[in-house]
Amino acid sequence: MISSLRSRLATIALTMVAGIAPATAAQAATNLPAPDADALAKVLADTRAAGAPGAMIRISGHDGVRTEMVAGVRDTVTGAPMDTNARFRIGSVTKTFSAVVLLQLVNEKKIELDVPVNGYLPGLLPDDRITVRHLLTHRSGLADYTNAMFNDTVPGFEAVRNKVFSYDELVKLSLSEPRTTQPGASYQYSNANFVVVGMLIERATGHPVATEYQRRIIEPLQLDHTSYVHPDTRIEGSYIHGYLTPDQAGLPLVDSTEQTVSWAQSAGAMISNAADLNTFTTALLNGKLLPAPLLDQMLTMTPTDATRTRFYGLGLRRYDLSCGTSVYGHTGTVQGFYTYAFTTRDGGRSITAMANTSNRGAANTALSGSLEAAFCGKKNAPMASAPADLAESRS
C-alpha cells in the first residue's frame, strides 16, 4: 500500500478538464493569444518536481471556462487527485478582499484615505503621520511580526496553529519591533498593515469583518465556496490539504490544513476556490465592486522591485509580463498553500494557480510561470499590440 501511494505521488496526474476554447470576441478585446497549454503543463510538472504534492491552474474569460489543469494530489494520505473545484486557504489574496471593503467604506464617507489611522483608532499607533492609505500601500513602516513568529518554520507554526489572537495583540507584536521606514517613504510589505485595516472596517461598521466580506462581496458575487471562518479551524466541503515544508531537509511534510490563521485574520485568513477567485478578480477589474474613481486609486501603482515589473497599489498587485501585458491581483502564501489570482485590466482573462505547499521557494517560483503561459501564450506566437487601457497603466 505504501509503495502504491508513493507511486501515485511520483506520477503527475495531469488532466485537461476543459480544452482551450476558440478565439472569441472577448479574447479579441484583450488582444491576447491563446494560453500555452504545453507551458502550463510544464509549470505544473515543475511545481511538483520542486516538492509540491499537487498543483492546479484555472483560466477563465468572458466566454466561460477556458482551461483547467491539475497535477498530483490534494491529500497525500488518501491519494485523492488535485481538484480545481475544491477549497483552499488563499493567504494574502485576503488583502484584496479587505481593501475592497475598506474602499467601499471610503465611498460611503465613513473613512478617508488620507486621514491618520489614529483619527479612527485613537492611540493605536505611535505615529500620527500613518494614514489609511499608507496601510493599503504597505508604506506605513509597521514591522511585519510574522517574520519573527515563523523564523523557525514548523515550531513557529505549531505554536500558533490553534491560538486565537486579538487584533490588539497582533498590533503590539508589530510595535515591539523597530519600524521599517518613515510613513510614506517606501514600500515594505507587512501583514500588520492589513490587521489594522480589519480594525478600521470593524470600527466603521460595528460588525465583524466576516459579516462585511459576506454582505459586500461574497453574496453579491455569489461566491458560494468563499468564506472567512476565523477562528474556526475547519474547511467545509471538498477541500485541499496544505503541506508545510520543515526547515530541516529530509523531514516529512506537516499537514497544516487545520489552523485558526488567527495570526493573519484580515491579512490572510480567507478560504475560497479557483472559480470564485476568478469571479472576484474579474468583477473587481470590471468595476462591479467599486466606483471608477476609487478603482482608479486602487490601480495607482508604485514599483516594488528593481526590475520595475512588479507594482503595488491599494491592496492590489500588478505584474508586467514579458509580452507587454499587465495583470492585476494578488499572491497568497499561508502555511501549506501558494496562490496566484490575477486578471487583465479589462477582466477579459483571469487565472488562479495554486500549489499545496509552502516554505518551498522553488515551487513558488515554478508556479509563478503560469502567468506568462496563461497571458502571453507561446513564445513564438504573434502578439497584437497592447490595448490602450493596458498601455496607459504601465510606467
N, C-alpha and C positions, 0 to 999 in steps of 0.2 A: 504493500500500500504506500509506504514511504517512497519507494523508488518510482511508483506510478505518479505520485504527486510531484516529485522532482522533475519527472519527465514532462508533466503538464506545464510546470513553471518554466522549464527551459525552452519551451516551444512558444513562439509568438503566435497567438491566436488572432491573426489579423483578419478583420472582417469588413468588407464594404457593405454596409447596411442599405445605403441609398446611393445610387450611381450619380455621377456628375451630370446635372441636367443640361440640356442645350442652352445656348445663349438666348437671353430674353431681353425685352425692353428694359427691365430693371437692371440687368447686368450692363447693358449698353450705357445706361445712365451713369454708371460708376466708372466706365471705361476700364474695366478690369478684365484680364484674361481669366480663363477657367483655372481653378485651383490645380496644382500639380499633384495628381494622385500618387505618383511614384515617390515624389519627395515627401509627401505626407506619410506614406508607408515607412519611408526611411526614418523620419522623425520618430515615429512610434517604436521602430526597431532599435534605434539608437538610445531612446529613453529607457527602454527595457534593458538594453545592454549595459547602461550606466547604473543599473540597480533598482529600477522601479518594478514592483511586481506587475503593475498594469498601467495602461495609459489610454487616453481616448481623445478624439477630435470630433467636434460637431460644427459644421459650417452651414449657415442658412442665409437666405436672401429674401427679397420681397416676393419671390416666386415660390417660397416654401423651402423645405429641407433640400439642400444640395448634396451634402456629403456627410456621412457618419462613418468613422473608422475606430476600431478598438484593437488593443493588443494586450495579451496577458490576462491577469486575473484581478478580481475585486476582493477576493478573500483567499488568502494563502492556505487556510485550513481546509476549506471545502473544495477549493479549486474552481469556484464559480467564476465564469468568464467576466471580463470587464463589460459594463453595460452603460450606454450613453443615457439611458433613462433614469439610472439610479442617482440618489442624492449623495452629496459630499460636503465637507466643510470648505467654504470658499475663502477663508482667511481675509486678507486685506481688500478683496473686492467689496467687502462690507463698507469700506471707507466711502466708496462712491454712493452707496445707498444712504449713508449718514449725511454726506454732502448734499444730496438731493433734498432730503428732508429739511436740512437747515436752510437751504436756499429757498425752499417754499415758504419757510417762516420769514425770510427776508422779504419775499414778495408780499407777504401778509402784514408787513410793517411791524413784526414782533421782534425782529433782530436786525441790526445794521452791521454790515461787513467791516466797516472801519471804526467801529466803537470798541474801546478796550474791553477785554473779557471781564475785567473786574467791575465794569459797569453793570454787568448782568449777574455776576457771581462774586459779590464783594469780598475782597480779601483772599480770594483763592490763589492768585498768583503774586509773586513778589515784585512784579514789574508792570506798572500801569500802561506801558507802551505796547504790550502784547495785545493785538487786536484779533477779532474773529477771523479776518482774512488771513492773518499770519498762521492761525491754526490750520486752515484749509489748504494752505500752500506749503506747509511744513517749513515755515520761516519764523517760528516763534522762538527758537533756541531752547525749547524744553527738551531735556535729555530723554533718550529712549531707554526706559528702565528695563526693557526686555533683554538688552544686551548683557547686563549683569545677571538677570534672572535665569537665562539659558546659556550662560558661559559653559557650564557642564551640561551637555545636551539632555541625556536621559535623566540623571538625578534632578536637574532643574525642572524638567517636565513633570516627573513623578511628584515633586514637592508641591506642585500647583494643580495637578490633574483634577482633583476633586475639591479644591479650595474655592471659596466664594469671596471675592474682594468687593469692597465698596469703591465707587469712583474716587472718593477722597483718599482712600488708601493707595490707589494707583498713582494719583497726582503726587502724593507725598513721596512715593518711591522715586518719581522723576525729579522732584525738587531736592531730594537728598544727594543728587549728583550735580556736578558743575553744568551750567548751561553751555550749549554748544556754539551759540552765536548771539549777537545782538539782535533784537527783534527786527525782522525785515531785511537783515543783512544778506543771508544766503540760505539756500535750500539745505536742510538737514532733516532727513526722514526720521519721524518719531511717532510711535504709537500713542504717546501721551497727548499729542495734539487732538486725536480723534476720540480719546477718552473725554477730553474737555468738551468736544463737540457734542457728545452724548449728554453731558451735563447741561449744556445750553439748551438742547432740544427738550429735555425733561423740565427745565426751569420755565421755558417759554410756553410749553403746552400744558404742564401739570400732569402729564401722562408718561408712563414708561416708554422707552424708545421702541420696544416691541409693538406697542399699540400704534405708534406713529408710522413705523415701517408698514404695518398691516393696512392701515386705512389710507395711506398716501401713495403707496407703491404696489404692494402685493395684491390687494383686492382690485384696484383699478386695472392693473395689467393682467389679472387672473394668473398670477404666478403660483400655481397650485402646489409646487414642490419646493417653495421657498419659505423659510421660517427663521425666527430668532427665538431660540428656546432657553437661553441663559436664565438661570444656572442649571437647567436640566442637562444631563449628560447624554441622553438618548437621541438617536436619529431614527425617526419613524419611517415605516415603509421599507422599500428596497433601497439599500444604501451600499456605499463603497467603504471598505475598511482602509484606514490610513496607517502607514508604517513609518515609524521614526527610526532613522539610522543612528546607532550608537557612535560615539566618538572613537572608540577603540575598534580597529579593523578586526573582522572575524567574528564579532559578537552578533547574536541573532537580532533581527529586526524587532522592534517593540510595537505592538498593536496600540496605536494612540487614538483610535476612533472615539472612544468614550471619554469625554472630559467636559468640564464646565466652560472652558475657554473664558473664564472669568477674568483672566489676566489681560484679555483684549477687549471684551464687550463690544461697544460701538466702534471699535477699531478693527474687529476681526472675527466676530462670533457667529456670523450667519451661515445658514445651510441652504443649498439650492441644488439644481441640476443643470445640465448643459442647455437644454431647451429654454428654461426660464432665464438663464443668464443672457442668452442670445436675444430673447424678447426684451429684457431690461435694457441692454446697451443700445439696441435698435430704437426702442421707444425714447430713450434719453436723447440720442442724437437727432431724432426726428422731431424733437420739440414737444413731445407728449407729456412731459413731466415738469418742464419749466418754461416760462415765457422767454421769448427770444433774447431780451436784454440780459437776463440772468444766465441763460445758456451761453451767451457770448462771453460773459465774465468767467464762467466755468472753463471755457475753452481758451482763455487768455493764458498762454503758456510761457514758462521760462526754462532754459536748459538745465538739466540735472547732471550732465556728464560732459567730458572734454570733447567728445565727438560731435556734440550738438545734434544728436539724433534722438535723444531721449529728453522729454519735457514733462513738466508737471503744472497743472492749473489749480482749480479748486476741487480737490478730491478726485482728480482725473489725470490719467497719464496720456501722453501722445508719443507714439513711436514713428519715426520717419524711416521707411523701408528703402531698400536699395533701388527699387524700381520707381521711386518718386511718390509712392502712395503713403499717406499718413493714416494711421489708425489710432482710435481713441478708446480708452477703457481703463482697466486696472489689472495688476498682477496680485496674486494671493499666495501667501505662504503661511501655513499653520501646521502644527506637528502632524506629519503623515500625508500632507497634500500640497502640491504645487498647482496653481491655476492661472490661466491666461484668459481674459474675457475682453475682447476688442471688437470694434466695428469701424466702418468707414464714416467719414464726416456726414454723408447723407443717409447712413444706416442701411445702405443697399446690400452690404455683405457683412456678416458677423461670424465670429469664431469663439468657441470655448474649447480650450485644450486643458486637460487635467492629467496628472500622474499621481498615483497614490504612494508617494514617498516624500521625504524631506530630509534636510541635513545631508543632501546628496547633490552637490553643486553641478556635477556633470550631467545629471538627469535633468535638472532645471534648465541648463544651457541647451541641451538637446531638444527639450520641449519647446523652447522659445523659437526654434526653427520653423515651427508650424505657421508662424505669421508670414514669413517670406513665401512659403509654399502655398498658403491659402490666398494671399492677396496679390502676389507677383507672378504666379504661375510658373511655367517652365522658363528657365533662364534664357533660352533662345526664342521664346515666343514673342511675336510683335506686340509692342505696347503702344496704346494710344496715349496722347498727351494727357497730363493730369487735368481733371476738371477744375474749373475756376475756383470753386469753393475750397478745394484742397490746396491748390497752388497759393491762394491768398493766406491760408492758415500756416504755411511753412515760413520759417525765418532763416 
